[in-house]
Amino acid sequence: MNAKFLLPLLLLLSISAVVISSHGQGLEEMATQSRQDDTTVYTVVEKAPGDKESMFQFIQSASKYPVSPKKGSMVQIRLLIEKDGSISRVQVSYTDPNTNDDLVREALRIAKTMPNWIPGSQDGRPLRILTIFPIRFVKSGK
């Protein structure tokens, strides 16, 4: 081939390689960005959030009423554990028919004052997890 044609061809190939390379970086950055901005909420993950025993101990110590892990009037609290372990979207998902409004308010108050959880994760990546946990209030002997 004539050198007159090779120089523009080599220049065109090198420009194409740079464009392809920088485009590939853009895709990787976009994938990383979309993972960071992921607002998907999960209910089942490889590693469940938090230490449930520690949370139960917190509930027992924070409650104005006696709490039991197995018996009593139940209030189920549904909450979202964010990627950083913070808690959001706290709401009551179920109450026993014999549960009074004071106990429901107390369950909500406790859930809103919880410390951050260890977030749930999949493949080592923290995710937003929807979790439901029961709080069982026991009638006091008063």
URDADA-V907262 format. One record per run of one state. SS is the DSSP state (~ for helix, > for strand, _ for the rest). FROM is the first residue (numbers start at 0). TO is the last residue. If there is no record, write none. Layout:
# URDADA-V907262
((SS;FROM;TO) (SS;FROM;TO))
This chain:
# URDADA-V907262
((_;0;1) (~;2;35) (_;36;39) (>;40;41) (_;42;45) (>;46;46) (_;47;50) (~;51;61) (_;62;65) (>;66;67) (_;68;71) (>;72;80) (_;81;85) (>;86;94) (_;95;99) (~;100;112) (_;113;119) (>;120;121) (_;122;123) (>;124;125) (_;126;126) (>;127;136) (_;137;141))
